[in-house]
Amino acid sequence: MTFGASSAPGVSGGGEAERVGAPPVSRNLAAERAKAYDAVYRGWTVKRVTRESYEAATRFFLDAPPGQTGHLDGNELGFAFQRLGVDRLEGRRILDYCCGAGRSSIYFALRGALVWGCDRSPEAVRVARRSAIESGVGDRVQFAAVDVQELSFPSDFFDAVFCQSALHIVADYPAAGRELARVLKPGGRAVFCEEALGHNPVLEVVRARRRRKHKDCGGRTLRMGDLRRFGDAFSRMQVYPFNLLLQSKQFFGRRAHRPWAKAFLRVCRAADAVILGTLPFLKRYCGKVVVEYVKE
């Protein structure tokens, strides 16, 4: 397994002192977390998704055309979609793992994929199903409330798996990685778009404050050892870090879309390309990661 980068040479993950992860959680605690997520999704509304609206919303905000705000995390999302093979989804079976309200599931279906979305929260699944019908893809997307430690899919069933912002939760579940590898076809890949690993003390302070708001939903900071343990049943793992100085975009909030903020953050992006290309050991301090597991 290697520790690579999105636009610069990889940096080895070997030799790193690993912090012992949190103990595996019980199925009862997983159910309690699902109830906490139910409370979050209970206030969500059904939304119609189109390919154009989804791509406009997830496009990296620094590259968004005038009149479109784009997404703060669109650079790593776009890269994750590339690794998933978003331009070659026609007829492929895709699992949207921990799908939430199902917007990514709907988008993949709009691009021609046959999609299954799973989430532990019945409320999230309810919103996702209704949104799929509203978006005209109710016949191409199936949603189910399932336990990721016991997936209700046949072995070697999916061509690819996508997951956004849930690995820091499911990494606690002992059987989750093995189950995911079981349902993935040989040659398939599972792509996770995730928060940074826990090496940057500034980001850790910000993350701790944010998580207090939804502490009952679970989740914790991951380290390389956690990623390796989750991926034990896969053949290969690759980690792509994003945003060193550019991670300062999170401190701007909505103001990040203002012209003066964009000008500053474009300088940060250019500096990141130089710094990470020259000093690759700094990749461990980046603010986001894309993690890819391959089953051979």
N, C-alpha and C positions, 0 to 999 in steps of 0.2 A: 504494500500500500504506500502511496506517495502523497505528498502535500504540495499541490501545484498552484498556479496562479492563472488569472483570466487573461492577462495581457503581458505577463513578464515571466521569466524562467521560474520553475518551481523551486520551492525551498523544502528541504527535508524535514520531516516531522520526527525523525529518529533522535534518540538521546534526550528527549524532553522529559523532565520530571513530571509524572502524571499525578494529579490530585485524585484521590479516591472519590468516585461519584457517590451521589446519594443512594441509599439502599433502594432496591426494587420496591415498587408500591404494590399493594394488594389489589385484587379485582374490586373489592368493596370501595377502596379509595378512588379507583378509576371511575366507578359509578358515581361517587360523590362529585368528582370533578365534572362529569357529564352534566349533573344537575346544575352546577355553577354555570356551565356554558349554556344550558337551557335558559337560565335567567338572562344571559346576555343576548341570545338570539330571539328571545320572546318579543323584544321591541323592534326587531328588524322588519322591514317591509319587503314585499315581493317586488322584484324589479325585472323589467324586460332588458335583456342583454342582446346587443348586436355585435357582430365582428368588429365593426367600425368603432362603436362606443367603447368596447373593451380595449381595443388597441390604442385608442386615444387616451384612455384613462391610465393604462399601464406603461405608456411610452415614457422614457426617462425625461424628467421635466426640463433638464438643460438642453435637450434636443427637440422638445415639443415645438411645433410651429406656432406662430402668433395666434392668440385666441384660445389656445389649449393649455391647461395647467400641467397636465402630465402627472407622473408619480415620482415621489421622492426616491423610491427604491427601484425605479424602472430600469436602471442599468443592470443590476443583478437579476431582476426578473427576466429581462430580455435575454440575458445570457443563459439562464436556466431553461428558457423556452428553446433556445438554440440547441442546447445539449439534449433536450427532449426530442428534438426533431420536429418542431411545430409546423414546418413547411411540408412535412411528409406524413401527415396524420390520416390521410384518406384510407378508410377501411381498417385502420389499426385499432386494437383494443387498448384503451388507456384507463388506468385507475387513478382517480383523483383522491389521494390518500389524505384523510382528515380534511374533507372538502369544505367544511363550513357551509356558507350560504350557497355554494355551488357555482359561483360565477366563472371560475376557471373551467369547471366541467362543461358548462354551457358553451364556452368559447371553443373548447376542443371539439365539441360536437358540431359547432358551426363550421369548423374547418374540416369536417368529414369523418372524424373519428367515431368509433363506438365507445361510449364512455360509461364507466361505473364510478359513482362517487360514494365514499363511505365516511361516516363520522359517528362518534359515540353519542352525540347530542341529537335526540329525536326532534328538538325544536329547529336545529340547523337543517336537518334533513327535510322537515316540513317546508321551510322557506325555500330550500333548493328545488324541491319537486315543483312547487307552484311557479317558481321563477323559470324553470325549464319549459313548462307548458306555456307560460306567457311569452317566452322567447321562441316558441315554435319548434323546439327540439325534444319535446316530451317523449317521443318515440325512439330517440337515440341516446338518451341518458337514463340510467337507472340509479337511484339513490337508496341507501340502506343504512340504518343505525346499527352498527356492529362494534364488537370488541376487537381491537387490532391484534390482540393476542390469540384470536380464534376467528380468522377471516372465513367467511362463508363462500369462498370461491374455489373452483377446481385448481389443482396444481398446474403449473406451466400454462397459465391462462392469458396473462397480459403481456402485450408487447413492450409497454413502458409504464412507469409510475411517476406521478408528479405530486409534490407536497410543498405547501407554502406555510412556513412559520409554525410547525408542529413537532419537529424533531426534538426540540428541547423538552417536550412533554412525553412523547412516546418512547424516548430513549430510556425512560425509567421502567418500562414494561418488559419483563424478561423474555417473553416469547415473540415480541413484536417483530424484531428483525428477521428471525427465522421464518415466521409466517409470511412476511413480505417477500422474502427470497423464494419461498415455496410457490407462490402464485405467479411469479414472474417467469416468463419464458427464458430458456437459455439464449444468451445473446442480448437479452433485454437490459435496460438500465432504469434505476430509480433515482430521480433528481429532486433534491431538497434545496429550497431557498430559505436560508436560516440566519438567525442572529449570529454575531461574531462569537468566537471562542473567548474564554474568560481570561485574556491576558492584558487587556487595557483597563487600568484602574479607573480612569475617568468614565469610560463607558459603563463600568460595573456600577458606579454610583447612580448614574442616570437610569440604568436598567432596574436597579433595586427599587427606586422611587416609583417607576412606572408599574412594576409588578405588584406593588402593594395594593393597587386599585383593584386588581383581579386575582388576589392571592389564592382564592379558593379554586381557581381554574388550574392551578399547578404550574409546573415548568421551572427550570433552573438553568443556570449557565453551564454550557457544555465544554468539555476539553477533548483533546485528541483521543484520549483513552475511551471516552464515552462513544465517540464516533466509530472507533475500531470495534468496540464490543457490540454495538448495534449491527455492524456490518460483518460479523463473524461468518455468517452463512453465505456471503457474497464472495466473488472471486477477486474483485479489485475495488479500491476506493480512491477517489480523487477529490481534493478540497481546493476550491478556487476562492481566494480572498478578494474582497472589494472594499474600497473607501478607507483611506488613511486620513489625510487632511480633509478629504471630501465628506467624511462622516460628520463634519461640523454642520452639514445641512440639517441634521436632526435638531440642532439648537435654534435654528431659525423658525421652525414650524411653518405656518402659512406665509410668513414673510419671505421664505426661500424663493417664492415665485416673483418677487419684486425685482425690477431691473438691476438695482445696485447689488442685491444679494446674489443674483445670478452671475453678475460680473465677477464677484469675489469667488464664488464657487467654481466658476470655470477656471480660474487661476489655480484653485486647489486641485481640480482634476488634472490639469496639465502638470502640476508639481508632483502629484502622485505617480504619474507615469514615469517621471525621471527618478524620483526617490526609490520607488519599489524596484525599478529596473537596475538601479545602482546598489541598493542596500536591501536585498531580498529578505534578510532576517526580520525586517520591519513588518512583513506581511502578517505576522502573528498579532499585530496590534490593530489590524483593519477592523472596520465596523460591521461588515456583513460577510457571509460565506455562502457559496453554492457547493453542496456536497453531492457527489455522484457515486452510486454503487452500481457495479456491473456484475451480472450473473453469466458465467461462461459454461 
